[in-house]
C-alpha cells in the first residue's frame, strides 16, 4: 500500500467543492469519493511513520470527481437537463 500512497495535509483554509449542490463543506463528505487535490508534492515528506512515498502539501482546493463508468455500466449521462445519473 505504501508504494501507492501519499500523505495529504491541509488546513481549514482549503476550498472544498462537492459535486452536488450541498451545504456540506466537511472533509467527511469526501470520504470514499473520487477527488482532485490541488497542492504541491513533496517527496521528502513521507507522512505518518514514514509509510508513504511523499506528501501533498499547501493544498488550496479539493474537488469531487465524477465516476462516469464502474466497469459494467455508465453511471452518469449528460442530456438536455444537464448531468444526470444513468438509469
N, C-alpha and C positions, 0 to 999 in steps of 0.2 A: 504494500500500500504506500509506503513512504516514497517509493520511486515515482509515484504518480500524484503525490500530494503536495500542496503548497499551504503555507501558513497565511491566513488573511487577517489583517489587523486594521481596524478603522475606529474613528471616534464618532461622537454624536453629530458632527457637522456633515457627515456623508448624506447625499441626496438619495433617497430610496424611491424607486419608481416601479410600483406594481403594474402588472399588465392591465388589470381591470380597474375601473373607477371605484376604488375603495378608500375608505378613510384610514385604513391601516398603514401606518408608517413604521411599524415594529419590525425589527430584524427577524423575529419569529415567523412572520408572514412568508418569508422566502425559504423556509425550511423545506427540503425535498423538491425544490423547483430549479429549473434551469435559469441561470443568471449570467449577466455580463458584468464584470467588475472593472472599473477604470482606476488604475493606480500605477505604481512603479514596482517592478520586480527587482528584488534584491536577493541574489544567490548566496550571499554571505550570512543571511539571517535564516536559520533553519527552524524557528518556532519552538514549540514546547518540547523540551528534552532532545532537541536536535533531530526530530523524527521526520522532517520534511526536506525537500530539495531546495527550498527557498521560501521567500515570503513576498506577498503583495502588500505594499505599504503606501501610505499617503493616498488612500482611496478617497475619491471625491464623489463617485456615483456608482450605484448598483441598480441594474435594470433587470426585470423579469423577462425571460425569453420565452418564445412560443415553441413548444414541441409540436411540429407540424405532422409528424408521422411516427407511429410507435413500432414500426416493423411489420405490422399487419394491415393497418388501415390509416387513412388520413384522419387527423384529429380536428383540424380546422380547415375552413374554406373561406375565400373572400368572394362575396357576392354584392348585389346592389345595396344590401343592408350593412355592408362592411364585414368585419371579421366575425365569423360565426363558428360555433362548434359543429362539426360534421355529425350527421345522424347515423 
